Amino acid sequence: MPTLATTTGNVLAGIAFDPTIRGILSVLVGVVVLMGSVYLLLGTNTGARLGFLLAMTGFFGWMAIMGALWWIYGIGMQGQAPEWDVVEYNEGDPAQAVTDDVRDLDFSVLPSDADGIDHETLQDLPDEDPEQFEALADQFEEASDGWELLAPSDAVRNEAEATVSSAVAECTTCSFDFSGASDYVALAAYETGGKEGLPENPNVWDRIVTKVEQTLQLTHPDHYAVLQIQAAREQEAVAGQPPPVPEPDPSEPVINVVMIRDIGDVRFPAAMITIGSTAIFLLLCWVLHQRERLLEENLEHAEDVQAGAS
């Protein structure tokens, strides 16, 4: 039969290897040792109640400063990060899309072949002839009312592709059946909306003006992205050779995956910490001020009584 010492040892050994319990214990020890030691020093010199008020005032003042730094730089305790949310799957003609902005897409200026848009040329053009791709992107933006053609190396396109790879696998009401990114080929990507960024070849003044304008712009315009995908053609792997590169199947429809940018709330927790801590800090300062006034009034009254008695 296990003894009490053995049972206690087993419990402590289990706690030592549990990262959740370890984290809780670390925080509790830090609070007791750091904050408790400060309160102990204040309490022994000013009294238990006044020491507690002083310790809590300093603590929430520090929390307000720390929260403000978190709020400004977007660090520390963070909320939801920005991400793309799929709102629509449109097959074939974007003019039939439910999202109004998607209907402005005009593919007539893009290179085409017998099957429609020549996506192979469009994919290789940024590396083979960047100037021609930029000219084509400008024509497309003018024809499509602000939609931008994204190069394969664009960060927005890469993030959109990552979102689509997980979204298509989870879609249960779609006409297609993709289990992942290996079942389709990403053809092209486009984006529009959002806050205006820097102009071409910006200088220091352009960066300052853009930063101020974006800060003063309280609302966030809708930011859309469209990723065109097409089912991959079935290919047989050759023994001893690397897996074949996925190729789109021209017999399958092109699917326009429409996404909208969710800006998230990265700074929201820090903002709540700053506002709440500042409010509590000011309240404690007011309590200390009222206590000081009451103490001065009592001391003055005591002096008057002593003077009258003498």
N, C-alpha and C positions, 0 to 999 in steps of 0.2 A: 504494500500500500504506500503510495507516494506521500512524503512528508510535506509539511507546510513550506519548508525551505526550498524543496524541489519544485513544488508548484509555483512558488513566487519566482524562482529562477527561470522557469519556462515562460512565465508571463513577461518578465522583463526582457528575455531573449527575443520573444516575438515582437515586442514593442520596438526593440533596437533595430530590427530589420524592416520595419514598416515605414516607408517614407512619409506617409500622411501623418502618422502619429509623431514621427521625428520632427516634421515641420511645425506641428502644433506645439510640441514641447519647446522647440527652439524659440518660437515667438513668445511663449509664456515666460521662459527664462530671461529673454531679452527685456521684456516689459518689467519683470520683477527686479532684475539687476540694475538696468539703466534708469528707467523711470522711478523704480522704487528707491534707489539710492539717492536720486535727486530729491524726491519727496521726503526721505528720511532726514537729509541735511536741512531742508527748509523747515520741516516740522519741528526739529529740535531747536531751531533758532527763532522761529516766529510763531510756533504753536501749530497744532494739528489742522485746524480749520483754515487759517491763513496760509499755511504751507501748502495745503491741498489746492486752494484757489490759485496761488502763484504757480504751482507746478502745472495745473491744467491750463492756465493762461499761456504759459510758455509752450506747452505741448501743442495746443491748437494754433498758436501763432506760427510755430514751425511747420505744422501740417498745411497751413494756408500758403506759406512760402513754397513748400515742396509741391503742393498741388498746382500752384501757378506755373512753376517750371515745367511740370508734366503737361499742363494744358498748352503752354506755348510751343514746346518742342515735340509734342505727341509721343511722349515716352512714359515709362512707369506703368501704372494700371491702365490698360487700354480696353476699348470696346471692340465692336465688330469692325474688321478691316474692310476697305472697299473691295467690291467684287462685281462680276457680271452675273446677271440673272436672265435666264432664257425666258422670253415671253411669248414666242411664236415660232412655229415651224411652217414655212411656206414653200410649197413644191412648185417649181417651174417659174411662173410669171410673178415677179414682185408687185406688179400692178394690182394683183388680187389680194395683196397682204391686208391683214386687219389693221396693223400699225400704219397710221397715216404717213409718217415720214418715210417709210420704206417704199411707198409708191413713187417717190421722186427719183428712185434709182433709174438711170438711163445707161444701158450697156451698149448703145449703138456706136459709141466712139471707141470701144475696146476692140482689139484684134479678134477676128472671128474666122471660123472654118465651117465645114459642112455640118458639124454637130452643134454649132452655136459659138460661144466665146472660146477663143483659142487659149485655154488656160495654161497650156505648156509654154507658149511664147510669153504669156503674162508672168509666169513663174520665173522664167530665166532672164527676162528683160532687165530687172534691177542690177544683176551682176554683169550682164553682157554690155548693156548700154544705159548707164544710170541717167544720163541727160535725156535720152529719149523717154525713159520711164517717168521722169519728172514732168516732161512736157505732156505726156499722156495723162498723168495724174491731174495736171492743171485743167486739161480739156474735160476730163471726167467730172471734176469738181464743179466746173462751170455748167456742164450739161445736167448734172444731177442735183442742183440746188444746194451745194455745200457738202455733199458726201465726198469723203476722201478715200482714195485707193491706197491700201496699205501694202507695203512690200513684205515679202516672206520673213524678213528679219525684224520687222517692227515689233516693239514690245507689246503694244496693244493687241496685235494679231496673235502673238504667242500666248498671251493670257486668255484671249477669247478661245483659242483652240483647246487650251487646258480645261476651260469651263465646259465646252461642248463635249469633250471626250467623256466626262462623267455624267453630263446631263442626258445624252442620247441613250446611255445604258440604263438609266432610271426611268425613261419615258415609257409608260405602259399604254398610252392612248394613241401613239404615233403609228402611221401606216408602215414605217420601216422597222426593221428589227436589227439594231446594231448593239452588239455586246460591248463594244469599245472602239478605240481609235483605229484598230487594225481592220475593222470592217468597212471603213470608208476612207476617202481621200479628201483633204482640205484643198479647195481649188483657189479661192480668192477671199479677201476680207475687205470690208469698208466700214467707215465710222463717220458720225456726224454729231454735232451738238456739244454740250459741255461748255465750260468757261473758256473764253478766248485765251490762247497761250501767247508766247513770245512771237514777235514778227521774225522774218528772215534776217539773219546776221544782226542780232540784237546787240546794242551797246549797253553801257551801264545805266544810262537814263531810261532806256526801254525796259530794262529789268525792274527798275524802281517803279516806273509808272504801272507796269503790268502787275507787280506785287500789290500796289496800293489799290488798283481797280478790282483785283480779285478779292482783296480783303473787304472792301466796301460793298461788294456785290453779295448781298445776304442770301439771295435765292440761287439755286443750282439748276441751270437749264438741263433739260433731258439730254442724256448722252447715250446714243444708240450705236450698236455695232452689228454688222451682218457678216456671218461666215458662211460661205457657200461650200457645201460638201456633196459628195456623190459616192454611191456604193462602189467598193473596190471590186475589180474583176478577179475571178477565181484563177489562181495560178498554181501550178504544181511545183513543189520544191525539188530541185535536182540533188541527188545524193552527193555529198561531199562539197556542195556549193553553199554560199550564204543564202539566206532566205531572199526571195525575189522582192524587188521594190514594189510596193502597192501601186496599182494603176487604176484610174477611174474607169468604170464600165459605162460606155456611151449609151447603152440601152436603158440605163436607169435614170430617173429624173434627178435634176439638180435641186438640192434642198437648201433653202435660204434660212439659216438659223438666226432669228432676230433676238438680240440681247439688249438690255438696258442696264446702265451703270448704277449700282447701289453704292452710294458714297460712304455708307457705314456710319459709325459713331465712335471713331477711335478716341477722340478727346472727351467724350461725354462723361465717363467716370471721373477723369481728372477735374473736369469743370464742376461736377457735383461735390467732390472733395474740397475744392477751393472755396466754393460758395458756402458750403456747410461749415467748414472750419473757420472761415472768416466771420460768419455770423456768430458762432459760439465764442470765438476769440473776442469779438466786440462786446458780447453780452457779459463775459467774465470781466473784461476791463471796466464795464459799467458797474458791475457788482463791487469790484475793488474800489472804484471811485466813490460809490455810495458809502462803503464801509469806512473809507478815509474821512469823508465829510462827517459821518456820525461820530467817529473817534475824536475829531477836532472839536465838535460841539460839546461832547462829554468832557473833554479836557478843559475847555473854556468854562463850562458850568462848574467843574470842580474847583478851578482857580477862584471863581466868584464866591463860591461857598466858603472856601478857605479864607479869602480876604475879608468876608463879612464876619466870620467867626473870630478873626483876630482883631 
